[in-house]
Amino acid sequence: MPADLAVIGLGPYGLPLAQAAVAAGVSTIGYATGPEAGSLSPAELRRMLSGGFRTADNPAELGRVRTAVICAPTPRGPDGGLDLGQVETAARTLAARLRPHTTVILESPVHPGTTEDFLRPLLEKGSGLRAGRDFHLAYSPSRVDPGNREFTPANTPKVIGGLTPACMESAATFYGRLTDKVVRARGPREAETVHLLETNFRHVNIALVNEMAVLCHDLGVDLWDVIRCAETKPFGFQAFRPGPGVGGHGVAQDMSGLASRGLRMVELAQQVNNRMPGYVVQRAAALLNEHGKSARGARVLLLGVTYKADLADQQDTPAQEIAIRLMELGASVSYHDPHIASWNVLNRPVPRADSLYEAAADADLTILVQQHRTYDLQGLSVKAQLLLDTRGATPTGAAHRL
């Protein structure tokens, strides 16, 4: 039976969209563009399947939908730019089956201009149809925040930019079924740049507080108390908190490969954030040294190895580099994470602690890398010989904070 919607790409952007569509009663199929891992729990997937969602292995099914949304991942390539390989594969697969009057929307994170200059030619050449005349084409930045219980696709405004006014209205009609509010951008390039601004806003502000964390440690200032006080200002301030690095699927984009000059502040923010795992290891070695121990041969327990709390997603998690650097110093590394049954670093399995309190008591140093809800941090601070808290989650004085 034909579906209303095809979600092409079942990774971190596609699965949440499919989930929202099924919840809204939209008949939905999913088509994978590669080996992808989404962030939905088994229970959520079961609910989707019971709601009629199904995956399609036959690309011919893409030619029988009213709306096709490309959500293929765009990871950072070897040259530092976005890899559009899966978007290209999705576009070619769809183009060969594209029918007139279909609405095609791109949601993958891309540079401004990609919808018109990259996607449109692929679709037109492969289908023989004309965008804006024979089929609708639009861009909508994905606004996914895995694990956020307050803001869901239903109550998060959806930005869209259509190639033509008719494309805009067709996309608006589709998203109006999923969300309470649709925001119309001037065009696809503006909508693409919305994603650029939102992603870079996060990275730049995290970089600022990460630099503040290093400075405040050197000055003997409690940054966490500074942030607590600063966020009481009702205007002109938004609280961000430091951490061991920035993970996740929203890659900061400095546009250096696109424009004659990149966004220098974003480039600097990337450098700051990329240094944080090394800084955590530097602090860890210093703590061990202060307590008469060397990093070489030290037993170090990492708590939480996912990029975000209470999720199993390990995309660009800083825990990976922290573990590598500790191993390079000669430390014996183990980990605990209620969401990760096994973990490999440098293609070698890392020992998993079964009993959290026993492991913390046995380790020379315990590092809280990710603050999962199930962690009893007060109890951990009592059991651990040394506890380095990179999230500012432990009670004041209970641990050494980043």
Number of C-alpha atoms within 10 A of each C-alpha: 6 14 18 16 23 28 27 31 28 26 21 26 28 28 23 23 22 25 21 19 27 22 17 14 12 20 20 26 25 23 23 20 21 14 8 14 15 16 20 19 11 9 9 13 15 12 15 20 14 11 18 15 22 16 15 17 12 8 15 13 18 28 20 19 19 19 23 25 25 27 29 31 26 19 18 15 11 8 8 13 19 19 16 21 15 21 25 18 15 25 25 19 20 25 21 19 16 27 19 15 17 19 25 27 25 26 28 26 29 25 19 19 16 17 24 17 10 14 20 21 15 21 26 19 13 17 17 14 17 16 23 19 13 15 20 25 31 30 32 27 25 22 21 18 17 20 14 8 7 8 14 17 20 18 12 16 18 21 23 29 28 29 20 18 14 15 26 24 17 22 25 21 12 18 21 15 16 23 18 13 16 19 13 19 19 15 18 28 20 20 23 28 18 18 24 22 12 14 19 23 14 15 22 20 18 23 29 16 20 24 17 16 22 15 13 17 13 9 9 8 13 14 21 19 11 11 15 11 11 13 14 11 11 8 7 6 10 12 14 15 17 24 23 28 27 25 19 17 21 23 21 21 26 23 20 14 14 13 9 7 10 14 14 12 14 21 18 14 24 22 12 18 26 18 16 24 25 19 17 24 21 15 16 23 20 15 19 17 12 10 10 8 15 17 24 15 14 20 19 25 29 24 24 26 29 26 24 22 18 18 19 20 23 20 17 17 22 26 26 19 20 25 25 18 17 23 18 12 16 15 19 20 22 20 25 24 24 17 15 16 10 12 18 10 13 10 7 8 11 17 15 19 17 13 9 20 17 13 21 28 18 16 23 22 25 29 28 29 28 26 23 20 10 10 16 12 20 13 12 22 23 15 19 23 14 24 26 24 25 24 18 20 16 22 11 12 8 18 24 18 23 24
